[in-house]
Structures are given as structure tokens and as C-alpha cells.
């Protein structure tokens, strides 16, 4: 009976540790996506203000110059 309790408690500790690692990985990816999105918004601002480009041309330039990683909110190409 004692060994069963030890195995059960080890299983709980192991499984919650794995769950915590997975949630931490998701939050880390989310932070990186927000950083990349902020960089793309800064590129877009530069394209519009200093380049005096049309919005469609500016968005295309941001796509070409920005990070090619797909965002969860990105629905294009």
C-alpha cells in the first residue's frame, strides 16, 4: 500500500511538471510572436510615414521585410 502511494504521488508530480513545461512553452512562443508583431508594426509605420507608400504596397513591403513566421492571427498567403 505504501509503494502505491509513492508511485501515485510521483505520477502526480511528474504529470503536473510536464503540464507546467508545456504551458510555459506556449507563453514563451506568445511573447516571441508579440515581439515579431511589434517589429512588423514599426516597419509598417516607417513605410507609411517616410516612404509615403500606399497601404497595399506598404503591407506587401512589411511582409517581404518582416519575419516569415506565421502568426496565429495571420490569415493571408
C-alpha positions in Angstrom: 0.0 0.0 0.0 2.9 2.4 0.8 4.5 1.8 -2.6 1.2 2.6 -4.3 1.1 5.9 -2.6 4.7 6.7 -3.6 4.1 5.8 -7.2 0.8 7.8 -7.3 2.5 10.9 -5.8 5.4 10.6 -8.2 3.0 10.3 -11.1 1.1 13.5 -10.0 4.4 15.4 -9.5 5.7 14.3 -12.9 2.5 15.0 -14.8 2.0 18.5 -13.3 5.6 19.2 -14.1 5.1 18.3 -17.7 1.9 20.4 -17.9 3.8 23.4 -16.4 6.6 23.0 -19.0 4.0 22.9 -21.9 2.2 26.0 -20.6 5.5 27.8 -20.2 6.5 26.9 -23.7 3.2 28.4 -25.1 3.7 31.6 -23.2 7.3 31.9 -24.4 6.1 31.4 -28.0 3.3 34.0 -27.4 5.9 36.5 -26.2 8.1 35.9 -29.3 5.1 36.4 -31.6 4.2 39.7 -29.9 7.8 40.9 -30.3 7.8 40.0 -34.0 4.4 41.6 -34.5 5.7 44.8 -32.8 8.7 44.9 -35.2 6.4 44.5 -38.2 4.2 47.3 -37.0 7.3 49.6 -36.7 8.3 48.6 -40.2 4.8 49.4 -41.4 4.9 52.8 -39.7 8.2 53.6 -41.4 6.9 52.5 -44.8 3.8 54.8 -44.5 5.4 57.9 -42.9 8.8 58.0 -44.6 8.2 56.1 -47.7 4.8 57.7 -48.5 3.6 54.4 -49.9 0.1 53.2 -50.4 -1.2 50.9 -47.7 -1.3 47.8 -50.0 2.3 48.5 -51.1 3.4 49.2 -47.6 1.8 45.9 -46.3 3.5 44.0 -49.1 6.9 45.5 -48.2 6.3 44.6 -44.5 5.6 41.1 -45.5 8.7 40.9 -47.5 11.0 42.5 -44.9 9.4 41.1 -41.8 9.8 37.8 -40.1 8.3 35.0 -42.2 7.0 33.2 -39.1 3.2 32.6 -39.3 1.2 34.3 -36.6 -2.0 32.9 -35.2 -3.8 36.0 -36.4 -2.3 36.0 -39.8 -4.8 34.8 -42.4 -3.0 35.7 -45.7 -0.6 34.0 -48.0 
